[in-house]
Amino acid sequence: MNVFTKLANDELADASRLGSPAKDATALARRTDTMSRATGGKGFRTPAKEPMKAADGTTRGQRKRALRAATSTKVSEVRAPQFMHSAARRRMEAVNG
């Protein structure tokens, strides 16, 4: 192995090493090209996983939304007007006339 081959190998190793910053624009271009070829041009992104489902077939988000919808219907419809916020009282008066 001669000096020129050693320098070329060192330069090639620097171009494909992820942890070290690129020294110049050509090194950055070589690194980008090397990484593109290594991943087939698709990058390193992995697809998102499917959400886990419970025994009844619902996801955690669906169960949360259902619970929120069920509890929000129970809240201030039966509350006495003196215990309501003033804006809610005004809205109730506007609706009821």
The first five atom37 places (N, CA, C, CB, O) and aatype in JSON, in Angstrom:
{
  "aatype": [12, 2, 19, 13, 16, 11, 10, 0, 2, 3, 6, 10, 0, 3, 0, 15, 1, 10, 7, 15, 14, 0, 11, 3, 0, 16, 0, 10, 0, 1, 1, 16, 3, 16, 12, 15, 1, 0, 16, 7, 7, 11, 7, 13, 1, 16, 14, 0, 11, 6, 14, 12, 11, 0, 0, 3, 7, 16, 16, 1, 7, 5, 1, 11, 1, 0, 10, 1, 0, 0, 16, 15, 16, 11, 19, 15, 6, 19, 1, 0, 14, 5, 13, 12, 8, 15, 0, 0, 1, 1, 1, 12, 6, 0, 19, 2, 7],
  "atom_mask": [
    [1, 1, 1, 1, 1],
    [1, 1, 1, 1, 1],
    [1, 1, 1, 1, 1],
    [1, 1, 1, 1, 1],
    [1, 1, 1, 1, 1],
    [1, 1, 1, 1, 1],
    [1, 1, 1, 1, 1],
    [1, 1, 1, 1, 1],
    [1, 1, 1, 1, 1],
    [1, 1, 1, 1, 1],
    [1, 1, 1, 1, 1],
    [1, 1, 1, 1, 1],
    [1, 1, 1, 1, 1],
    [1, 1, 1, 1, 1],
    [1, 1, 1, 1, 1],
    [1, 1, 1, 1, 1],
    [1, 1, 1, 1, 1],
    [1, 1, 1, 1, 1],
    [1, 1, 1, 0, 1],
    [1, 1, 1, 1, 1],
    [1, 1, 1, 1, 1],
    [1, 1, 1, 1, 1],
    [1, 1, 1, 1, 1],
    [1, 1, 1, 1, 1],
    [1, 1, 1, 1, 1],
    [1, 1, 1, 1, 1],
    [1, 1, 1, 1, 1],
    [1, 1, 1, 1, 1],
    [1, 1, 1, 1, 1],
    [1, 1, 1, 1, 1],
    [1, 1, 1, 1, 1],
    [1, 1, 1, 1, 1],
    [1, 1, 1, 1, 1],
    [1, 1, 1, 1, 1],
    [1, 1, 1, 1, 1],
    [1, 1, 1, 1, 1],
    [1, 1, 1, 1, 1],
    [1, 1, 1, 1, 1],
    [1, 1, 1, 1, 1],
    [1, 1, 1, 0, 1],
    [1, 1, 1, 0, 1],
    [1, 1, 1, 1, 1],
    [1, 1, 1, 0, 1],
    [1, 1, 1, 1, 1],
    [1, 1, 1, 1, 1],
    [1, 1, 1, 1, 1],
    [1, 1, 1, 1, 1],
    [1, 1, 1, 1, 1],
    [1, 1, 1, 1, 1],
    [1, 1, 1, 1, 1],
    [1, 1, 1, 1, 1],
    [1, 1, 1, 1, 1],
    [1, 1, 1, 1, 1],
    [1, 1, 1, 1, 1],
    [1, 1, 1, 1, 1],
    [1, 1, 1, 1, 1],
    [1, 1, 1, 0, 1],
    [1, 1, 1, 1, 1],
    [1, 1, 1, 1, 1],
    [1, 1, 1, 1, 1],
    [1, 1, 1, 0, 1],
    [1, 1, 1, 1, 1],
    [1, 1, 1, 1, 1],
    [1, 1, 1, 1, 1],
    [1, 1, 1, 1, 1],
    [1, 1, 1, 1, 1],
    [1, 1, 1, 1, 1],
    [1, 1, 1, 1, 1],
    [1, 1, 1, 1, 1],
    [1, 1, 1, 1, 1],
    [1, 1, 1, 1, 1],
    [1, 1, 1, 1, 1],
    [1, 1, 1, 1, 1],
    [1, 1, 1, 1, 1],
    [1, 1, 1, 1, 1],
    [1, 1, 1, 1, 1],
    [1, 1, 1, 1, 1],
    [1, 1, 1, 1, 1],
    [1, 1, 1, 1, 1],
    [1, 1, 1, 1, 1],
    [1, 1, 1, 1, 1],
    [1, 1, 1, 1, 1],
    [1, 1, 1, 1, 1],
    [1, 1, 1, 1, 1],
    [1, 1, 1, 1, 1],
    [1, 1, 1, 1, 1],
    [1, 1, 1, 1, 1],
    [1, 1, 1, 1, 1],
    [1, 1, 1, 1, 1],
    [1, 1, 1, 1, 1],
    [1, 1, 1, 1, 1],
    [1, 1, 1, 1, 1],
    [1, 1, 1, 1, 1],
    [1, 1, 1, 1, 1],
    [1, 1, 1, 1, 1],
    [1, 1, 1, 1, 1],
    [1, 1, 1, 0, 1]
  ],
  "atom_positions": [
    [[0.85, -1.17, 0.0], [0.0, 0.0, 0.0], [0.9, 1.23, 0.0], [-0.97, 0.0, 1.23], [1.78, 1.38, 0.85]],
    [[0.66, 2.11, -0.96], [1.47, 3.32, -1.01], [0.77, 4.46, -0.28], [1.76, 3.71, -2.47], [-0.35, 4.29, 0.21]],
    [[1.4, 5.59, -0.2], [0.91, 6.75, 0.55], [-0.39, 7.27, -0.05], [1.97, 7.86, 0.56], [-1.3, 7.65, 0.69]],
    [[-0.49, 7.27, -1.37], [-1.69, 7.82, -2.01], [-2.93, 6.95, -1.73], [-1.46, 7.93, -3.53], [-4.02, 7.48, -1.51]],
    [[-2.75, 5.64, -1.73], [-3.86, 4.75, -1.4], [-4.31, 4.95, 0.04], [-3.47, 3.28, -1.64], [-5.5, 4.96, 0.34]],
    [[-3.32, 5.11, 0.94], [-3.64, 5.34, 2.35], [-4.41, 6.64, 2.52], [-2.37, 5.36, 3.2], [-5.39, 6.69, 3.27]],
    [[-3.99, 7.7, 1.84], [-4.69, 8.99, 1.92], [-6.11, 8.89, 1.35], [-3.9, 10.08, 1.17], [-7.05, 9.45, 1.91]],
    [[-6.25, 8.17, 0.26], [-7.57, 8.01, -0.35], [-8.5, 7.21, 0.57], [-7.46, 7.3, -1.72], [-9.68, 7.54, 0.69]],
    [[-7.97, 6.17, 1.22], [-8.78, 5.39, 2.15], [-9.2, 6.22, 3.36], [-8.02, 4.15, 2.6], [-10.34, 6.12, 3.82]],
    [[-8.26, 7.03, 3.88], [-8.59, 7.9, 5.02], [-9.67, 8.91, 4.64], [-7.33, 8.62, 5.52], [-10.58, 9.19, 5.42]],
    [[-9.55, 9.45, 3.43], [-10.53, 10.44, 2.97], [-11.9, 9.79, 2.78], [-10.06, 11.08, 1.64], [-12.93, 10.39, 3.1]],
    [[-11.91, 8.57, 2.26], [-13.16, 7.85, 2.07], [-13.8, 7.5, 3.42], [-12.92, 6.56, 1.25], [-15.02, 7.57, 3.57]],
    [[-12.99, 7.13, 4.4], [-13.5, 6.82, 5.74], [-14.11, 8.08, 6.37], [-12.38, 6.25, 6.64], [-15.16, 8.01, 7.01]],
    [[-13.44, 9.23, 6.2], [-13.98, 10.49, 6.73], [-15.3, 10.86, 6.06], [-12.96, 11.62, 6.54], [-16.19, 11.42, 6.7]],
    [[-15.41, 10.53, 4.78], [-16.62, 10.9, 4.05], [-17.83, 10.09, 4.5], [-16.41, 10.71, 2.57], [-18.96, 10.56, 4.39]],
    [[-17.61, 8.89, 5.0], [-18.75, 8.06, 5.38], [-18.96, 7.96, 6.89], [-18.57, 6.69, 4.81], [-19.88, 7.26, 7.32]],
    [[-18.15, 8.62, 7.68], [-18.29, 8.56, 9.14], [-19.33, 9.58, 9.59], [-16.92, 8.83, 9.84], [-19.22, 10.76, 9.27]],
    [[-20.33, 9.13, 10.32], [-21.42, 10.01, 10.73], [-21.05, 10.93, 11.88], [-22.61, 9.19, 11.12], [-21.56, 12.05, 11.95]],
    [[-20.2, 10.5, 12.78], [-19.93, 11.26, 13.99], [-19.07, 12.49, 13.81], [0.0, 0.0, 0.0], [-19.11, 13.38, 14.65]],
    [[-18.29, 12.57, 12.75], [-17.39, 13.71, 12.59], [-17.96, 14.7, 11.57], [-15.98, 13.24, 12.16], [-18.57, 14.29, 10.58]],
    [[-17.76, 16.0, 11.81], [-18.29, 16.97, 10.85], [-17.52, 16.95, 9.53], [-18.23, 18.37, 11.45], [-16.34, 16.6, 9.49]],
    [[-18.2, 17.31, 8.46], [-17.55, 17.35, 7.15], [-16.58, 18.53, 7.11], [-18.6, 17.47, 6.01], [-16.89, 19.61, 7.62]],
    [[-15.44, 18.31, 6.52], [-14.41, 19.35, 6.51], [-14.64, 20.4, 5.43], [-13.05, 18.73, 6.32], [-14.28, 21.56, 5.61]],
    [[-15.23, 20.01, 4.32], [-15.5, 20.97, 3.24], [-16.73, 20.52, 2.46], [-14.27, 21.1, 2.29], [-17.35, 19.51, 2.79]],
    [[-17.08, 21.27, 1.44], [-18.3, 20.99, 0.67], [-18.2, 19.67, -0.09], [-18.58, 22.13, -0.3], [-19.19, 18.96, -0.23]],
    [[-17.02, 19.33, -0.58], [-16.89, 18.08, -1.32], [-17.03, 16.88, -0.39], [-15.54, 18.03, -2.06], [-17.58, 15.85, -0.77]],
    [[-16.51, 17.01, 0.84], [-16.65, 15.92, 1.81], [-18.11, 15.74, 2.18], [-15.8, 16.2, 3.07], [-18.58, 14.62, 2.34]],
    [[-18.84, 16.85, 2.31], [-20.26, 16.78, 2.62], [-21.03, 16.12, 1.47], [-20.82, 18.18, 2.9], [-21.92, 15.31, 1.7]],
    [[-20.67, 16.47, 0.25], [-21.33, 15.88, -0.91], [-21.04, 14.37, -0.99], [-20.88, 16.59, -2.2], [-21.93, 13.58, -1.29]],
    [[-19.79, 13.99, -0.72], [-19.42, 12.57, -0.73], [-20.18, 11.82, 0.36], [-17.9, 12.4, -0.53], [-20.67, 10.72, 0.13]],
    [[-20.26, 12.42, 1.56], [-20.97, 11.77, 2.67], [-22.45, 11.62, 2.33], [-20.8, 12.59, 3.97], [-23.04, 10.56, 2.58]],
    [[-23.06, 12.65, 1.77], [-24.47, 12.58, 1.4], [-24.69, 11.49, 0.35], [-24.95, 13.93, 0.87], [-25.66, 10.73, 0.44]],
    [[-23.81, 11.42, -0.62], [-23.91, 10.41, -1.66], [-23.74, 9.0, -1.09], [-22.87, 10.66, -2.75], [-24.47, 8.08, -1.45]],
    [[-22.76, 8.85, -0.18], [-22.52, 7.53, 0.43], [-23.72, 7.08, 1.24], [-21.27, 7.58, 1.33], [-24.14, 5.92, 1.14]],
    [[-24.28, 7.97, 2.04], [-25.44, 7.6, 2.86], [-26.67, 7.33, 1.99], [-25.75, 8.72, 3.87], [-27.49, 6.46, 2.32]],
    [[-26.8, 8.06, 0.91], [-27.93, 7.84, 0.01], [-27.83, 6.46, -0.64], [-27.97, 8.94, -1.06], [-28.84, 5.76, -0.77]],
    [[-26.63, 6.09, -1.05], [-26.44, 4.77, -1.66], [-26.65, 3.66, -0.63], [-25.03, 4.67, -2.28], [-27.17, 2.59, -0.96]],
    [[-26.23, 3.9, 0.61], [-26.35, 2.87, 1.64], [-27.81, 2.59, 1.98], [-25.6, 3.29, 2.91], [-28.16, 1.45, 2.31]],
    [[-28.66, 3.59, 1.9], [-30.07, 3.4, 2.26], [-30.97, 3.25, 1.04], [-30.56, 4.56, 3.1], [-32.18, 3.16, 1.18]],
    [[-30.39, 3.22, -0.13], [-31.19, 3.09, -1.34], [-31.96, 4.36, -1.68], [0.0, 0.0, 0.0], [-32.96, 4.3, -2.4]],
    [[-31.51, 5.49, -1.18], [-32.16, 6.78, -1.46], [-33.41, 7.03, -0.64], [0.0, 0.0, 0.0], [-34.12, 8.01, -0.88]],
    [[-33.7, 6.17, 0.33], [-34.93, 6.32, 1.1], [-34.72, 6.94, 2.47], [-35.58, 4.98, 1.27], [-35.69, 7.25, 3.16]],
    [[-33.5, 7.14, 2.89], [-33.24, 7.73, 4.19], [-33.36, 6.71, 5.31], [0.0, 0.0, 0.0], [-33.52, 5.51, 5.06]],
    [[-33.27, 7.2, 6.54], [-33.27, 6.31, 7.69], [-34.61, 6.29, 8.41], [-32.18, 6.72, 8.65], [-34.69, 5.76, 9.52]],
    [[-35.62, 6.82, 7.84], [-36.91, 6.91, 8.5], [-37.57, 5.54, 8.58], [-37.82, 7.9, 7.77], [-37.56, 4.77, 7.62]],
    [[-38.14, 5.25, 9.74], [-38.87, 4.0, 9.91], [-40.35, 4.3, 9.99], [-38.38, 3.24, 11.18], [-40.74, 5.33, 10.54]],
    [[-41.18, 3.44, 9.47], [-42.62, 3.71, 9.51], [-43.16, 3.65, 10.95], [-43.38, 2.71, 8.63], [-42.61, 2.94, 11.79]],
    [[-44.22, 4.41, 11.21], [-44.83, 4.43, 12.54], [-45.5, 3.1, 12.83], [-45.83, 5.58, 12.66], [-46.0, 2.43, 11.93]],
    [[-45.51, 2.74, 14.1], [-46.16, 1.49, 14.5], [-47.66, 1.7, 14.59], [-45.6, 0.97, 15.84], [-48.14, 2.81, 14.83]],
    [[-48.39, 0.62, 14.41], [-49.84, 0.66, 14.59], [-50.12, 0.79, 16.08], [-50.52, -0.62, 13.99], [-49.4, 0.21, 16.89]],
    [[-51.16, 1.54, 16.45], [-51.46, 1.67, 17.88], [-51.94, 0.35, 18.47], [-52.52, 2.75, 18.11], [-52.62, -0.44, 17.8]],
    [[-51.57, 0.11, 19.74], [-51.96, -1.12, 20.4], [-53.47, -1.08, 20.69], [-51.15, -1.32, 21.72], [-54.01, -0.04, 21.06]],
    [[-54.11, -2.21, 20.53], [-55.56, -2.27, 20.75], [-55.86, -3.17, 21.93], [-56.28, -2.79, 19.49], [-55.15, -4.14, 22.19]],
    [[-56.94, -2.82, 22.65], [-57.37, -3.62, 23.8], [-58.16, -4.82, 23.31], [-58.22, -2.76, 24.77], [-58.32, -5.03, 22.1]],
    [[-58.64, -5.6, 24.23], [-59.39, -6.82, 23.88], [-60.66, -6.49, 23.1], [-59.74, -7.61, 25.14], [-61.1, -7.28, 22.27]],
    [[-61.25, -5.31, 23.39], [-62.49, -4.95, 22.68], [-62.23, -4.31, 21.32], [-63.32, -4.01, 23.53], [-63.17, -3.94, 20.62]],
    [[-60.96, -4.17, 20.95], [-60.61, -3.65, 19.63], [-60.46, -2.14, 19.57], [0.0, 0.0, 0.0], [-60.28, -1.6, 18.48]],
    [[-60.51, -1.44, 20.69], [-60.37, 0.02, 20.69], [-58.95, 0.4, 21.11], [-61.4, 0.68, 21.64], [-58.29, -0.32, 21.86]],
    [[-58.51, 1.54, 20.62], [-57.21, 2.05, 21.02], [-57.36, 2.9, 22.27], [-56.56, 2.87, 19.87], [-58.47, 3.22, 22.67]],
    [[-56.24, 3.24, 22.87], [-56.27, 4.06, 24.09], [-56.9, 5.41, 23.82], [-54.85, 4.25, 24.64], [-57.67, 5.91, 24.64]],
    [[-56.6, 6.01, 22.69], [-57.17, 7.3, 22.32], [-58.68, 7.23, 22.14], [0.0, 0.0, 0.0], [-59.4, 8.14, 22.55]],
    [[-59.16, 6.15, 21.52], [-60.6, 5.99, 21.35], [-61.31, 5.84, 22.68], [-60.9, 4.79, 20.46], [-62.39, 6.39, 22.88]],
    [[-60.69, 5.09, 23.61], [-61.29, 4.94, 24.94], [-61.31, 6.27, 25.69], [-60.53, 3.89, 25.75], [-62.28, 6.58, 26.38]],
    [[-60.24, 7.05, 25.57], [-60.19, 8.36, 26.22], [-61.26, 9.3, 25.68], [-58.8, 9.0, 26.04], [-61.96, 9.97, 26.43]],
    [[-61.39, 9.33, 24.34], [-62.4, 10.21, 23.73], [-63.82, 9.8, 24.14], [-62.28, 10.19, 22.2], [-64.66, 10.66, 24.4]],
    [[-64.07, 8.49, 24.21], [-65.4, 8.02, 24.62], [-65.69, 8.4, 26.07], [-65.5, 6.49, 24.44], [-66.8, 8.81, 26.39]],
    [[-64.69, 8.26, 26.94], [-64.86, 8.61, 28.34], [-65.1, 10.11, 28.49], [-63.64, 8.19, 29.15], [-65.95, 10.53, 29.28]],
    [[-64.34, 10.91, 27.75], [-64.51, 12.37, 27.8], [-65.89, 12.78, 27.33], [-63.43, 13.06, 26.95], [-66.53, 13.65, 27.92]],
    [[-66.37, 12.15, 26.26], [-67.7, 12.47, 25.74], [-68.78, 12.08, 26.74], [-67.94, 11.76, 24.4], [-69.76, 12.8, 26.92]],
    [[-68.6, 10.94, 27.4], [-69.6, 10.48, 28.37], [-69.62, 11.37, 29.6], [-69.32, 9.04, 28.78], [-70.69, 11.67, 30.13]],
    [[-68.46, 11.8, 30.08], [-68.42, 12.62, 31.28], [-68.81, 14.07, 31.01], [-67.05, 12.58, 31.9], [-69.37, 14.72, 31.89]],
    [[-68.54, 14.58, 29.82], [-68.88, 15.98, 29.55], [-70.38, 16.19, 29.42], [-68.19, 16.45, 28.28], [-70.87, 17.31, 29.62]],
    [[-71.13, 15.15, 29.1], [-72.58, 15.3, 29.03], [-73.21, 15.36, 30.41], [-73.2, 14.15, 28.23], [-74.33, 15.84, 30.56]],
    [[-72.49, 14.88, 31.43], [-73.03, 14.86, 32.78], [-72.75, 16.13, 33.57], [-72.47, 13.68, 33.52], [-73.28, 16.29, 34.67]],
    [[-71.95, 17.03, 33.05], [-71.41, 18.09, 33.89], [-72.43, 19.16, 34.26], [-70.27, 18.74, 33.21], [-73.05, 19.01, 35.31]],
    [[-72.64, 20.19, 33.53], [-73.35, 21.34, 34.06], [-74.82, 21.44, 33.65], [-72.66, 22.57, 33.65], [-75.43, 22.49, 33.85]],
    [[-75.41, 20.41, 33.09], [-76.81, 20.49, 32.69], [-77.74, 20.48, 33.9], [-77.16, 19.36, 31.75], [-78.79, 21.11, 33.85]],
    [[-77.38, 19.77, 34.98], [-78.25, 19.65, 36.14], [-77.81, 20.56, 37.29], [-78.28, 18.2, 36.62], [-78.4, 20.52, 38.37]],
    [[-76.81, 21.37, 37.06], [-76.29, 22.24, 38.1], [-77.26, 23.41, 38.33], [-74.89, 22.76, 37.72], [-77.8, 23.97, 37.38]],
    [[-77.46, 23.77, 39.57], [-78.33, 24.89, 39.91], [-77.69, 26.19, 39.44], [-78.61, 24.94, 41.42], [-76.46, 26.33, 39.5]],
    [[-78.48, 27.16, 38.97], [-77.91, 28.4, 38.42], [-76.99, 29.15, 39.37], [-79.01, 29.31, 38.01], [-76.03, 29.77, 38.91]],
    [[-77.23, 29.12, 40.67], [-76.37, 29.88, 41.59], [-74.97, 29.27, 41.69], [-77.02, 29.94, 42.98], [-74.04, 29.93, 42.15]],
    [[-74.81, 28.01, 41.26], [-73.5, 27.37, 41.3], [-72.79, 27.39, 39.94], [-73.64, 25.94, 41.79], [-71.72, 26.8, 39.79]],
    [[-73.38, 28.04, 38.95], [-72.79, 28.12, 37.61], [-71.94, 29.37, 37.47], [-73.88, 28.1, 36.53], [-72.13, 30.35, 38.19]],
    [[-71.02, 29.32, 36.55], [-70.22, 30.5, 36.22], [-71.14, 31.54, 35.58], [-69.04, 30.14, 35.26], [-72.13, 31.18, 34.94]],
    [[-70.82, 32.81, 35.75], [-71.7, 33.87, 35.27], [-71.92, 33.8, 33.76], [-71.14, 35.23, 35.63], [-73.03, 34.05, 33.28]],
    [[-70.88, 33.44, 33.0], [-71.03, 33.33, 31.55], [-71.97, 32.18, 31.2], [-69.65, 33.12, 30.87], [-72.76, 32.28, 30.26]],
    [[-71.88, 31.08, 31.94], [-72.76, 29.94, 31.69], [-74.2, 30.3, 32.05], [-72.3, 28.71, 32.5], [-75.14, 29.89, 31.36]],
    [[-74.38, 31.08, 33.13], [-75.73, 31.52, 33.5], [-76.34, 32.38, 32.41], [-75.7, 32.3, 34.83], [-77.51, 32.21, 32.06]],
    [[-75.54, 33.32, 31.88], [-76.03, 34.19, 30.8], [-76.42, 33.37, 29.57], [-74.97, 35.24, 30.42], [-77.44, 33.63, 28.94]],
    [[-75.6, 32.37, 29.23], [-75.91, 31.52, 28.1], [-77.21, 30.75, 28.32], [-74.77, 30.55, 27.83], [-78.02, 30.62, 27.4]],
    [[-77.39, 30.26, 29.53], [-78.6, 29.51, 29.85], [-79.83, 30.42, 29.77], [-78.48, 28.87, 31.25], [-80.88, 30.01, 29.27]],
    [[-79.69, 31.63, 30.25], [-80.81, 32.6, 30.2], [-81.13, 32.97, 28.76], [-80.48, 33.87, 31.01], [-82.3, 33.14, 28.4]],
    [[-80.11, 33.1, 27.94], [-80.32, 33.46, 26.53], [-81.04, 32.32, 25.79], [-78.96, 33.77, 25.84], [-81.89, 32.58, 24.93]],
    [[-80.71, 31.11, 26.12], [-81.32, 29.95, 25.45], [-82.76, 29.77, 25.94], [-80.49, 28.66, 25.71], [-83.66, 29.53, 25.14]],
    [[-82.96, 29.88, 27.24], [-84.28, 29.66, 27.82], [-85.22, 30.87, 27.65], [-84.14, 29.33, 29.29], [-86.44, 30.73, 27.79]],
    [[-84.68, 32.01, 27.36], [-85.5, 33.18, 27.06], [-85.81, 33.96, 28.22], [0.0, 0.0, 0.0], [-86.49, 34.98, 28.12]]
  ]
}
